[in-house]
Amino acid sequence: MTATAINTNAVPGTPITVSNPFDGIAVGEVEASSPSQIKDAVRHSANAARDFRHSTPAERRALLVALADEVRNEGDTLANLICGEMGKTINEARNEARRAVNTLLLSGDAATFVDGEVLHCAIAPGGADRQATITYVPVGVVGAITPFNYPLNLLCHKLGPAIAAGNAVVAKPSPKAPLAAAHLCELAVRAGFPEHLFQVVQGGAEQAIALAESPIDLLSFTGGPEAGLALKRASGLVGTLMELGGNDPLIVLDDGDIAGAVATTIAQRFEIAGQSCAAVKKLYLHESIKQDFLEQLLPAVERIRTGDPRDDTTQMGPVIDSAAATEVERRIKQATEAGGHLLFGGTRDDNLVAPTVIDAVPLSAELIAKETFGPVISIRSFNKLGVVIDEVNNSPFGLQAGVYSNNHAAIRTLAKELQVGGLMVNEGPDFRAEHVPFGGVKRSGIGREGVRITIREMSEARVLID
C-alpha cells in the first residue's frame, strides 16, 4: 500500500485528485472552485430560492421523492464512489446509500408538516382581542459544508430538510471525499430540481471560508470545532447549524448485558475505522463485570477482518490519509507510555491502523482527552457512577452517550447529570435515527440535525396579528 494525503487548501482552478486511502490509486478528480465561482453559485441560488419559496409542500415532497428514487437506482455507483474516495468498506458504503434514501424520503414526508400555530393576544385583563398566526418561511440560501466520513448521507441531512423548508442549497464537500456529492448534484438534475436550486462547489479551507463569507442566509457545517469557529467568524451574523464532533462514552454497569455491549462496542468503534463523530471512543466498565467483558471483547476484536475496502469480506478499511494514521499512531504510543495497558493491536500498515484496545488509559493522554478519529478503544474502569459522570462532563465535548443497564434509577441519574445531547439506553452513542434530533452541547455544536427539527432550524418564524 502507498500512503497518500490530500491537500485541503486547494488552489482555485486546479484539479483535486482523489485517491483511495488503501492503495493510493486515483479514483476521480474535481476542480477547485474560485471565490468568484462560489459567489456566482450563491447569487444563482438566491434567484432560485426566490422562486422556490412559493412552492407547495406537495411539490417539495415530489422533488425529494424523485431524488430518493435516483439515489436508490444509483446505489451501487454511489457506494463504489464512497468506498473509493474515503476507504469505507463496500458494505458500509452500501448502507450509507440506503440511509441517504431514507433521509430524503423522511424529508419529503416532513415537508407536508411545516406547521405553525395560532395564539390569542388577550393574555392580560383589557388586552387587545386579537390573535397571532405564526407560520414558518424559508430562510433562502443554505450553505452546506460536509466532512469526509459520511459524504452522501450527511449531505442529504442538510439538503433534504433545506428543500423541504423551501430553500436553495450550495454545498461544499470535503476535498478528501468530493465525488459522491458531485454525483448527487447530477442526480438532482435528473430528478427535476429547478436550475441552481442545488449546486456543489469544490475545494478546501479557502473555499469553505469563501462560502461562509458569501451572502448565504444560513450556514450548516459538520466538522471540527476549530474549523467551525473560523467559519462562524467568517459568516458573521448569519444563522448557523454546527455539528462539531464528540468524545463519546459507552458505560456498562454491573447489571449490563455484556454480550450486547460487546457487540455494540465492536460495531460502533470499528465502523469506518473509528472515524465517526459519535463512535464509542471511551468505554467505561464496572469493575465487577470488567474481566468477563474483556474475555468476550478481545476475541471479537481479533476476528475483525481488515484490508481492501472493496472486498466484500473486509470488515474494516483504512483511515482517510497518512496524516490521520500518523496521528492515531502517535496517540497510541503516548497513551501506553503514560501507563495505558495495550491489550490488542497498536500496529499500523500505511493507512491501515489495526483495531486496538488499551486499558487504564490515563485521563491526561490525548487518546482519551481529545476526540480520536481512529479504531482505538480507550478503557476506564469504575465502581461509582459519580466518577463516570464527573469524567465525562469534564470533557469539552458533549455529543451523545450510551449505557448498558436496566437499573432505571441509574439511567435517570445519567440522563439528568450527563452533559450530552442524547443518552442511548442499551445502545451505543453512535445510534442515530434520521428523523430524531441529533447534536450536542459545549464544543460539540450549535443546534440540532435530524429531519424534522432541521426543517424548523432552516426556517424563519413569520407573525401575523389581526
MARFIDO-923719 format. One record per residue (C-alpha): residue number from 1; residue in one letter; x, y, z. Coordinates in nm, 3 decimals, decimal comma, always signed. Each point is the difference from the previous one (the first is absolute). Layout:
# residues N
(NUM; "a"; (X; Y; Z)) ...
//
This chain:
# residues 466
(1; "m"; (+0,000; +0,000; +0,000)) (2; "t"; (+0,106; +0,359; -0,064)) (3; "a"; (-0,080; +0,265; +0,258)) (4; "t"; (-0,176; +0,302; -0,146)) (5; "a"; (-0,100; +0,342; +0,124)) (6; "i"; (-0,223; +0,257; -0,165)) (7; "n"; (+0,067; +0,374; +0,011)) (8; "t"; (-0,310; +0,154; +0,156)) (9; "n"; (+0,106; +0,352; -0,101)) (10; "a"; (-0,074; -0,049; -0,369)) (11; "v"; (+0,111; +0,275; -0,238)) (12; "p"; (-0,301; +0,136; -0,192)) (13; "g"; (-0,022; -0,135; -0,355)) (14; "t"; (+0,235; -0,291; +0,064)) (15; "p"; (-0,108; -0,364; +0,000)) (16; "i"; (-0,043; -0,188; +0,327)) (17; "t"; (+0,100; -0,360; -0,057)) (18; "v"; (-0,185; -0,240; +0,230)) (19; "s"; (+0,182; -0,323; +0,089)) (20; "n"; (-0,108; -0,314; +0,180)) (21; "p"; (+0,151; +0,018; +0,351)) (22; "f"; (+0,073; -0,374; -0,010)) (23; "d"; (+0,232; -0,018; -0,300)) (24; "g"; (+0,041; +0,357; -0,126)) (25; "i"; (-0,162; -0,072; -0,337)) (26; "a"; (-0,175; +0,304; -0,147)) (27; "v"; (-0,377; -0,046; -0,011)) (28; "g"; (-0,114; +0,338; -0,128)) (29; "e"; (+0,063; +0,369; -0,038)) (30; "v"; (-0,185; +0,327; +0,062)) (31; "e"; (+0,101; +0,360; -0,060)) (32; "a"; (+0,045; +0,241; +0,289)) (33; "s"; (-0,245; +0,290; -0,022)) (34; "s"; (+0,115; +0,361; -0,003)) (35; "p"; (-0,148; +0,261; +0,238)) (36; "s"; (-0,179; +0,161; -0,295)) (37; "q"; (-0,151; -0,334; -0,100)) (38; "i"; (-0,125; -0,049; +0,354)) (39; "k"; (-0,155; +0,348; +0,008)) (40; "d"; (-0,165; -0,068; -0,337)) (41; "a"; (-0,139; -0,328; +0,131)) (42; "v"; (-0,149; +0,176; +0,303)) (43; "r"; (-0,145; +0,276; -0,218)) (44; "h"; (-0,164; -0,252; -0,233)) (45; "s"; (-0,131; -0,194; +0,300)) (46; "a"; (-0,152; +0,318; +0,143)) (47; "n"; (-0,194; +0,047; -0,324)) (48; "a"; (-0,113; -0,363; +0,010)) (49; "a"; (-0,101; +0,037; +0,365)) (50; "r"; (-0,220; +0,301; -0,075)) (51; "d"; (-0,207; -0,213; -0,234)) (52; "f"; (+0,012; -0,322; +0,203)) (53; "r"; (-0,122; +0,162; +0,322)) (54; "h"; (-0,347; +0,010; -0,163)) (55; "s"; (-0,001; -0,374; -0,070)) (56; "t"; (-0,256; -0,215; +0,176)) (57; "p"; (+0,082; -0,276; +0,251)) (58; "a"; (-0,123; -0,251; -0,258)) (59; "e"; (+0,245; +0,134; -0,259)) (60; "r"; (+0,291; -0,012; +0,243)) (61; "r"; (-0,089; -0,351; +0,104)) (62; "a"; (-0,020; -0,112; -0,364)) (63; "l"; (+0,351; +0,132; -0,069)) (64; "l"; (+0,146; -0,178; +0,303)) (65; "v"; (-0,175; -0,327; -0,083)) (66; "a"; (+0,129; +0,024; -0,356)) (67; "l"; (+0,355; +0,059; +0,128)) (68; "a"; (-0,034; -0,292; +0,243)) (69; "d"; (-0,101; -0,220; -0,293)) (70; "e"; (+0,308; +0,111; -0,194)) (71; "v"; (+0,226; -0,072; +0,298)) (72; "r"; (-0,157; -0,343; +0,043)) (73; "n"; (+0,049; -0,078; -0,367)) (74; "e"; (+0,361; +0,121; +0,014)) (75; "g"; (+0,071; -0,171; +0,333)) (76; "d"; (+0,282; -0,219; -0,131)) (77; "t"; (+0,167; +0,289; -0,182)) (78; "l"; (-0,018; +0,222; +0,308)) (79; "a"; (+0,126; -0,280; +0,225)) (80; "n"; (+0,301; -0,057; -0,224)) (81; "l"; (+0,075; +0,373; -0,003)) (82; "i"; (-0,016; +0,017; +0,380)) (83; "c"; (+0,210; -0,314; +0,040)) (84; "g"; (+0,262; +0,131; -0,240)) (85; "e"; (+0,026; +0,357; +0,119)) (86; "m"; (+0,014; -0,048; +0,379)) (87; "g"; (+0,078; -0,367; +0,060)) (88; "k"; (-0,330; -0,101; +0,156)) (89; "t"; (-0,064; -0,372; -0,058)) (90; "i"; (-0,231; -0,073; -0,289)) (91; "n"; (-0,263; -0,137; +0,240)) (92; "e"; (+0,019; +0,313; +0,215)) (93; "a"; (-0,027; +0,211; -0,314)) (94; "r"; (-0,307; -0,189; -0,120)) (95; "n"; (-0,160; +0,058; +0,338)) (96; "e"; (+0,074; +0,373; -0,022)) (97; "a"; (-0,173; +0,016; -0,339)) (98; "r"; (-0,304; -0,176; +0,147)) (99; "r"; (-0,009; +0,244; +0,291)) (100; "a"; (+0,023; +0,294; -0,239)) (101; "v"; (-0,314; -0,125; -0,178)) (102; "n"; (-0,177; -0,014; +0,335)) (103; "t"; (+0,116; +0,350; +0,095)) (104; "l"; (-0,137; +0,145; -0,323)) (105; "l"; (-0,332; -0,183; +0,031)) (106; "l"; (-0,045; +0,110; +0,361)) (107; "s"; (+0,079; +0,357; -0,106)) (108; "g"; (-0,268; -0,025; -0,267)) (109; "d"; (-0,252; -0,127; +0,254)) (110; "a"; (+0,091; +0,276; +0,246)) (111; "a"; (-0,046; +0,265; -0,270)) (112; "t"; (-0,376; -0,053; +0,033)) (113; "f"; (+0,009; +0,085; +0,372)) (114; "v"; (+0,172; +0,339; +0,016)) (115; "d"; (-0,260; +0,110; +0,252)) (116; "g"; (-0,055; +0,328; +0,178)) (117; "e"; (-0,230; +0,098; +0,285)) (118; "v"; (-0,263; +0,254; +0,102)) (119; "l"; (+0,028; +0,192; +0,329)) (120; "h"; (-0,253; +0,233; +0,159)) (121; "c"; (+0,139; +0,343; +0,089)) (122; "a"; (-0,237; +0,085; +0,285)) (123; "i"; (+0,224; -0,156; +0,262)) (124; "a"; (-0,058; +0,277; +0,259)) (125; "p"; (-0,318; +0,171; +0,121)) (126; "g"; (-0,097; +0,261; -0,255)) (127; "g"; (+0,233; -0,147; -0,262)) (128; "a"; (-0,077; +0,047; -0,367)) (129; "d"; (-0,241; -0,254; -0,143)) (130; "r"; (+0,235; -0,109; -0,272)) (131; "q"; (+0,167; -0,321; -0,099)) (132; "a"; (+0,349; -0,074; -0,128)) (133; "t"; (+0,058; -0,248; -0,281)) (134; "i"; (+0,356; -0,136; -0,005)) (135; "t"; (+0,121; -0,164; -0,319)) (136; "y"; (+0,345; -0,114; -0,111)) (137; "v"; (+0,156; +0,125; -0,322)) (138; "p"; (+0,325; -0,098; -0,179)) (139; "v"; (+0,321; +0,177; +0,102)) (140; "g"; (+0,124; +0,013; -0,361)) (141; "v"; (+0,343; -0,143; -0,090)) (142; "v"; (+0,156; -0,266; +0,223)) (143; "g"; (+0,379; -0,043; -0,016)) (144; "a"; (+0,072; -0,366; +0,080)) (145; "i"; (+0,355; -0,112; +0,086)) (146; "t"; (+0,047; -0,373; +0,054)) (147; "p"; (+0,281; -0,230; +0,124)) (148; "f"; (+0,163; -0,305; -0,158)) (149; "n"; (-0,138; -0,274; +0,224)) (150; "y"; (-0,361; -0,008; -0,124)) (151; "p"; (+0,033; +0,182; -0,334)) (152; "l"; (-0,351; -0,087; -0,120)) (153; "n"; (-0,234; -0,036; +0,296)) (154; "l"; (+0,125; +0,303; +0,193)) (155; "l"; (-0,053; +0,210; -0,311)) (156; "c"; (-0,353; -0,141; -0,029)) (157; "h"; (-0,055; +0,099; +0,364)) (158; "k"; (+0,056; +0,360; -0,109)) (159; "l"; (-0,149; -0,012; -0,349)) (160; "g"; (-0,320; -0,187; +0,086)) (161; "p"; (-0,124; +0,229; +0,278)) (162; "a"; (+0,114; +0,312; -0,191)) (163; "i"; (-0,210; -0,095; -0,304)) (164; "a"; (-0,290; -0,109; +0,223)) (165; "a"; (+0,003; +0,347; +0,159)) (166; "g"; (+0,007; +0,171; -0,342)) (167; "n"; (+0,367; +0,103; -0,016)) (168; "a"; (+0,280; -0,023; -0,257)) (169; "v"; (+0,334; -0,167; +0,085)) (170; "v"; (+0,363; +0,063; -0,091)) (171; "a"; (+0,208; -0,290; +0,133)) (172; "k"; (+0,375; -0,037; +0,045)) (173; "p"; (+0,110; -0,355; +0,079)) (174; "s"; (+0,334; -0,097; +0,151)) (175; "p"; (+0,283; -0,001; -0,257)) (176; "k"; (+0,089; -0,341; +0,140)) (177; "a"; (-0,334; -0,145; -0,117)) (178; "p"; (-0,171; +0,226; -0,256)) (179; "l"; (-0,118; -0,252; -0,259)) (180; "a"; (-0,327; -0,123; +0,152)) (181; "a"; (-0,118; +0,359; +0,051)) (182; "a"; (+0,075; +0,087; -0,361)) (183; "h"; (-0,196; -0,304; -0,119)) (184; "l"; (-0,292; +0,085; +0,230)) (185; "c"; (-0,020; +0,341; -0,167)) (186; "e"; (-0,022; -0,171; -0,339)) (187; "l"; (-0,277; -0,223; +0,131)) (188; "a"; (-0,192; +0,306; +0,123)) (189; "v"; (-0,004; +0,131; -0,357)) (190; "r"; (-0,135; -0,336; -0,118)) (191; "a"; (-0,262; +0,015; +0,274)) (192; "g"; (-0,134; +0,328; -0,137)) (193; "f"; (+0,147; +0,249; +0,247)) (194; "p"; (-0,038; +0,357; -0,130)) (195; "e"; (+0,320; +0,152; -0,138)) (196; "h"; (+0,243; +0,120; +0,271)) (197; "l"; (-0,219; -0,125; +0,285)) (198; "f"; (+0,278; -0,239; +0,103)) (199; "q"; (+0,361; +0,070; -0,094)) (200; "v"; (+0,335; -0,145; +0,107)) (201; "v"; (+0,325; +0,195; +0,021)) (202; "q"; (+0,332; -0,171; +0,066)) (203; "g"; (+0,313; +0,069; +0,202)) (204; "g"; (+0,146; +0,019; +0,346)) (205; "a"; (+0,028; +0,253; +0,280)) (206; "e"; (+0,027; +0,304; -0,227)) (207; "q"; (-0,317; -0,095; -0,186)) (208; "a"; (-0,183; -0,072; +0,327)) (209; "i"; (+0,081; +0,350; +0,126)) (210; "a"; (-0,104; +0,150; -0,334)) (211; "l"; (-0,338; -0,175; +0,024)) (212; "a"; (-0,046; +0,115; +0,360)) (213; "e"; (+0,081; +0,360; -0,099)) (214; "s"; (-0,243; -0,007; -0,294)) (215; "p"; (-0,354; +0,141; +0,039)) (216; "i"; (-0,150; -0,329; +0,118)) (217; "d"; (-0,289; +0,003; +0,245)) (218; "l"; (+0,100; -0,296; +0,218)) (219; "l"; (+0,320; -0,202; +0,042)) (220; "s"; (-0,021; -0,371; +0,080)) (221; "f"; (+0,338; -0,157; +0,080)) (222; "t"; (+0,118; -0,340; +0,118)) (223; "g"; (+0,365; -0,027; +0,099)) (224; "g"; (+0,244; +0,097; +0,273)) (225; "p"; (-0,043; +0,278; +0,258)) (226; "e"; (+0,301; +0,203; -0,118)) (227; "a"; (-0,132; +0,007; -0,357)) (228; "g"; (-0,348; +0,070; +0,131)) (229; "l"; (+0,122; +0,303; +0,194)) (230; "a"; (+0,183; +0,136; -0,305)) (231; "l"; (-0,312; -0,043; -0,213)) (232; "k"; (-0,218; +0,163; +0,266)) (233; "r"; (+0,228; +0,302; +0,002)) (234; "a"; (-0,006; +0,013; -0,380)) (235; "s"; (-0,378; -0,025; -0,022)) (236; "g"; (-0,066; +0,276; +0,252)) (237; "l"; (-0,363; +0,039; +0,108)) (238; "v"; (-0,131; -0,271; -0,234)) (239; "g"; (-0,177; -0,280; +0,184)) (240; "t"; (+0,206; -0,316; +0,045)) (241; "l"; (-0,057; -0,369; +0,059)) (242; "m"; (+0,318; -0,179; +0,101)) (243; "e"; (+0,077; -0,360; +0,095)) (244; "l"; (+0,358; +0,011; +0,123)) (245; "g"; (+0,082; -0,349; +0,124)) (246; "g"; (+0,008; -0,180; +0,329)) (247; "n"; (+0,195; -0,217; +0,240)) (248; "d"; (-0,274; -0,242; +0,074)) (249; "p"; (-0,018; -0,257; +0,281)) (250; "l"; (-0,166; -0,339; +0,024)) (251; "i"; (-0,067; -0,084; +0,365)) (252; "v"; (-0,059; -0,362; +0,104)) (253; "l"; (-0,145; -0,036; +0,350)) (254; "d"; (+0,020; -0,308; +0,220)) (255; "d"; (-0,337; -0,130; -0,125)) (256; "g"; (+0,068; +0,077; -0,367)) (257; "d"; (-0,043; -0,249; -0,285)) (258; "i"; (+0,366; -0,082; -0,062)) (259; "a"; (-0,049; -0,178; -0,331)) (260; "g"; (-0,217; +0,282; -0,132)) (261; "a"; (+0,243; +0,266; +0,116)) (262; "v"; (+0,294; -0,184; -0,159)) (263; "a"; (-0,181; -0,024; -0,332)) (264; "t"; (-0,086; +0,372; +0,017)) (265; "t"; (+0,359; +0,091; +0,085)) (266; "i"; (+0,129; -0,191; -0,302)) (267; "a"; (-0,262; +0,144; -0,234)) (268; "q"; (+0,028; +0,358; +0,120)) (269; "r"; (+0,374; +0,035; +0,037)) (270; "f"; (+0,141; -0,184; -0,297)) (271; "e"; (-0,260; +0,108; -0,255)) (272; "i"; (+0,176; +0,219; -0,262)) (273; "a"; (+0,322; -0,056; +0,197)) (274; "g"; (-0,127; +0,200; +0,296)) (275; "q"; (-0,055; +0,318; -0,200)) (276; "s"; (-0,347; +0,088; +0,124)) (277; "c"; (-0,081; +0,300; +0,217)) (278; "a"; (-0,219; -0,201; +0,239)) (279; "a"; (+0,202; -0,325; +0,000)) (280; "v"; (+0,077; -0,183; +0,324)) (281; "k"; (+0,324; +0,174; +0,087)) (282; "k"; (+0,005; -0,054; +0,376)) (283; "l"; (-0,114; -0,328; +0,155)) (284; "y"; (-0,089; +0,013; +0,371)) (285; "l"; (-0,022; -0,346; +0,157)) (286; "h"; (-0,128; -0,071; +0,349)) (287; "e"; (+0,272; -0,185; +0,190)) (288; "s"; (-0,229; -0,294; +0,080)) (289; "i"; (-0,056; -0,085; -0,369)) (290; "k"; (+0,325; +0,122; -0,151)) (291; "q"; (+0,178; -0,335; -0,021)) (292; "d"; (-0,299; -0,177; -0,157)) (293; "f"; (-0,039; +0,288; -0,244)) (294; "l"; (+0,363; -0,011; -0,113)) (295; "e"; (-0,013; -0,378; -0,040)) (296; "q"; (-0,274; +0,053; -0,260)) (297; "l"; (+0,129; +0,325; -0,150)) (298; "l"; (+0,358; -0,093; -0,086)) (299; "p"; (-0,080; -0,313; -0,207)) (300; "a"; (-0,266; +0,203; -0,185)) (301; "v"; (+0,255; +0,271; -0,080)) (302; "e"; (+0,248; -0,263; -0,117)) (303; "r"; (-0,260; -0,138; -0,244)) (304; "i"; (-0,045; +0,333; -0,182)) (305; "r"; (+0,113; -0,042; -0,360)) (306; "t"; (+0,195; +0,301; -0,121)) (307; "g"; (+0,125; +0,072; -0,350)) (308; "d"; (-0,116; +0,121; -0,339)) (309; "p"; (-0,332; +0,182; +0,050)) (310; "r"; (-0,118; -0,111; -0,345)) (311; "d"; (-0,001; -0,365; +0,114)) (312; "d"; (-0,342; -0,116; +0,125)) (313; "t"; (+0,165; -0,196; +0,283)) (314; "t"; (+0,190; +0,300; +0,142)) (315; "q"; (-0,151; +0,130; +0,322)) (316; "m"; (+0,228; +0,300; +0,057)) (317; "g"; (+0,198; +0,208; -0,245)) (318; "p"; (+0,260; +0,276; +0,036)) (319; "v"; (-0,019; +0,343; +0,157)) (320; "i"; (-0,034; +0,288; -0,243)) (321; "d"; (+0,368; +0,087; -0,059)) (322; "s"; (+0,357; -0,030; +0,127)) (323; "a"; (-0,030; +0,306; +0,223)) (324; "a"; (-0,297; -0,156; +0,179)) (325; "a"; (+0,179; -0,335; +0,037)) (326; "t"; (+0,312; +0,169; +0,137)) (327; "e"; (-0,205; +0,194; +0,256)) (328; "v"; (-0,183; -0,312; +0,122)) (329; "e"; (+0,331; -0,185; +0,024)) (330; "r"; (+0,152; +0,287; +0,199)) (331; "r"; (-0,290; +0,005; +0,246)) (332; "i"; (+0,019; -0,378; +0,054)) (333; "k"; (+0,370; +0,028; +0,079)) (334; "q"; (-0,053; +0,294; +0,234)) (335; "a"; (-0,281; -0,180; +0,187)) (336; "t"; (+0,205; -0,315; +0,057)) (337; "e"; (+0,306; +0,196; +0,105)) (338; "a"; (-0,219; +0,183; +0,254)) (339; "g"; (-0,109; -0,329; +0,158)) (340; "g"; (-0,278; -0,137; -0,221)) (341; "h"; (-0,002; -0,378; -0,047)) (342; "l"; (-0,002; -0,108; -0,365)) (343; "l"; (-0,229; -0,303; -0,016)) (344; "f"; (-0,022; -0,039; -0,375)) (345; "g"; (+0,121; +0,164; -0,321)) (346; "g"; (+0,205; +0,316; +0,002)) (347; "t"; (+0,159; -0,064; -0,340)) (348; "r"; (-0,028; +0,180; -0,332)) (349; "d"; (+0,046; -0,090; -0,368)) (350; "d"; (-0,001; +0,332; -0,187)) (351; "n"; (-0,357; +0,132; +0,038)) (352; "l"; (-0,131; -0,325; +0,145)) (353; "v"; (+0,008; +0,031; +0,380)) (354; "a"; (-0,067; -0,328; +0,181)) (355; "p"; (-0,304; -0,023; +0,226)) (356; "t"; (+0,143; +0,096; +0,337)) (357; "v"; (-0,108; -0,035; +0,364)) (358; "i"; (+0,178; +0,181; +0,284)) (359; "d"; (-0,097; -0,038; +0,366)) (360; "a"; (+0,054; +0,244; +0,285)) (361; "v"; (+0,061; +0,294; -0,232)) (362; "p"; (+0,096; +0,297; +0,218)) (363; "l"; (-0,224; +0,302; -0,030)) (364; "s"; (+0,297; +0,214; -0,098)) (365; "a"; (+0,062; -0,202; -0,319)) (366; "e"; (-0,117; +0,167; -0,321)) (367; "l"; (-0,147; -0,332; -0,111)) (368; "i"; (-0,281; +0,043; +0,253)) (369; "a"; (+0,017; +0,371; +0,080)) (370; "k"; (-0,065; +0,098; -0,364)) (371; "e"; (-0,220; -0,138; -0,275)) (372; "t"; (+0,200; -0,275; -0,171)) (373; "f"; (-0,105; -0,084; -0,356)) (374; "g"; (+0,136; -0,352; -0,022)) (375; "p"; (-0,071; -0,365; +0,096)) (376; "v"; (+0,112; +0,018; +0,362)) (377; "i"; (-0,204; -0,082; +0,311)) (378; "s"; (+0,110; +0,177; +0,317)) (379; "i"; (-0,115; -0,179; +0,316)) (380; "r"; (-0,062; +0,140; +0,347)) (381; "s"; (-0,136; -0,203; +0,291)) (382; "f"; (-0,221; +0,126; +0,285)) (383; "n"; (-0,207; -0,107; +0,296)) (384; "k"; (-0,188; +0,324; +0,067)) (385; "l"; (-0,224; +0,163; -0,257)) (386; "g"; (+0,091; +0,347; +0,119)) (387; "v"; (+0,360; -0,052; -0,112)) (388; "v"; (-0,116; -0,074; -0,355)) (389; "i"; (-0,229; +0,303; -0,005)) (390; "d"; (+0,279; +0,229; +0,117)) (391; "e"; (+0,249; -0,135; -0,256)) (392; "v"; (-0,245; +0,021; -0,291)) (393; "n"; (-0,113; +0,350; +0,094)) (394; "n"; (+0,360; +0,118; +0,029)) (395; "s"; (+0,031; -0,033; -0,378)) (396; "p"; (-0,043; +0,310; -0,218)) (397; "f"; (-0,225; -0,217; -0,221)) (398; "g"; (-0,352; -0,120; +0,071)) (399; "l"; (-0,153; -0,177; -0,300)) (400; "q"; (-0,158; -0,331; +0,105)) (401; "a"; (+0,049; -0,281; +0,251)) (402; "g"; (-0,111; -0,360; +0,031)) (403; "v"; (-0,073; -0,216; +0,302)) (404; "y"; (-0,064; -0,371; +0,042)) (405; "s"; (-0,217; -0,056; +0,306)) (406; "n"; (-0,356; -0,068; +0,112)) (407; "n"; (+0,049; +0,197; +0,321)) (408; "h"; (-0,253; +0,276; -0,058)) (409; "a"; (+0,122; +0,211; +0,288)) (410; "a"; (+0,351; -0,001; -0,142)) (411; "i"; (-0,131; +0,074; -0,350)) (412; "r"; (-0,201; +0,296; +0,129)) (413; "t"; (+0,306; +0,129; +0,183)) (414; "l"; (+0,210; -0,019; -0,316)) (415; "a"; (-0,274; +0,165; -0,207)) (416; "k"; (-0,021; +0,283; +0,251)) (417; "e"; (+0,369; +0,052; +0,073)) (418; "l"; (+0,193; -0,079; -0,318)) (419; "q"; (+0,069; +0,311; -0,208)) (420; "v"; (-0,078; -0,152; -0,339)) (421; "g"; (-0,254; +0,049; -0,275)) (422; "g"; (-0,139; -0,353; +0,026)) (423; "l"; (+0,021; -0,315; +0,213)) (424; "m"; (-0,056; -0,337; -0,169)) (425; "v"; (-0,124; -0,278; +0,234)) (426; "n"; (+0,123; -0,355; -0,070)) (427; "e"; (+0,153; +0,146; -0,312)) (428; "g"; (+0,317; +0,186; -0,093)) (429; "p"; (+0,053; +0,373; -0,049)) (430; "d"; (+0,027; -0,040; -0,378)) (431; "f"; (-0,367; -0,097; -0,035)) (432; "r"; (-0,191; +0,246; -0,217)) (433; "a"; (-0,343; +0,002; -0,162)) (434; "e"; (-0,024; +0,244; -0,289)) (435; "h"; (-0,310; +0,183; +0,131)) (436; "v"; (+0,111; +0,031; +0,365)) (437; "p"; (+0,185; +0,311; +0,124)) (438; "f"; (+0,376; -0,058; -0,005)) (439; "g"; (+0,264; +0,234; +0,140)) (440; "g"; (+0,183; +0,094; +0,313)) (441; "v"; (+0,096; +0,260; +0,255)) (442; "k"; (+0,319; +0,194; +0,071)) (443; "r"; (+0,254; -0,041; -0,282)) (444; "s"; (-0,209; -0,270; -0,163)) (445; "g"; (-0,206; +0,251; -0,189)) (446; "i"; (-0,278; +0,253; -0,046)) (447; "g"; (-0,358; -0,108; -0,073)) (448; "r"; (-0,120; -0,344; -0,102)) (449; "e"; (-0,019; -0,214; -0,310)) (450; "g"; (-0,272; -0,259; -0,062)) (451; "v"; (-0,251; +0,056; -0,277)) (452; "r"; (-0,294; +0,148; +0,191)) (453; "i"; (+0,191; +0,234; +0,227)) (454; "t"; (+0,239; +0,107; -0,277)) (455; "i"; (-0,292; +0,117; -0,214)) (456; "r"; (-0,099; +0,229; +0,285)) (457; "e"; (+0,362; +0,115; +0,042)) (458; "m"; (+0,012; +0,083; -0,372)) (459; "s"; (-0,317; +0,212; +0,018)) (460; "e"; (-0,084; +0,344; +0,137)) (461; "a"; (-0,303; +0,070; +0,218)) (462; "r"; (-0,248; +0,240; -0,159)) (463; "v"; (-0,267; +0,166; +0,220)) (464; "l"; (-0,330; +0,143; -0,116)) (465; "i"; (-0,219; +0,173; +0,261)) (466; "d"; (-0,357; +0,097; -0,085)) 
//
